[in-house]
Amino acid sequence: MATGVAVGLGFTPAILGAVADAWNFQIGVLFLGVLTVLSCVLLRELGKI
């Protein structure tokens, strides 16, 4: 749970800010959306390990 809070409150806004600075905010939100979908797919596979 602590890892989830650290990633959600610290890592995610930093990535969004970096991508928004490099390109624009819409691409940053799209990038984080893609990461969220990929994490859901990877969590599905975690149960089989």
MODELLER restraints for C-alpha pairs under 7 A, 6 or more apart:
rsr = mdl.restraints
at = mdl.atoms
rsr.add(forms.Gaussian(group=physical.xy_distance, feature=features.Distance(at['CA:16:A'], at['CA:28:A']), mean=5.10, stdev=0.5))
rsr.add(forms.Gaussian(group=physical.xy_distance, feature=features.Distance(at['CA:16:A'], at['CA:29:A']), mean=6.77, stdev=0.5))
rsr.add(forms.Gaussian(group=physical.xy_distance, feature=features.Distance(at['CA:19:A'], at['CA:28:A']), mean=5.07, stdev=0.5))
rsr.add(forms.Gaussian(group=physical.xy_distance, feature=features.Distance(at['CA:20:A'], at['CA:28:A']), mean=5.41, stdev=0.5))
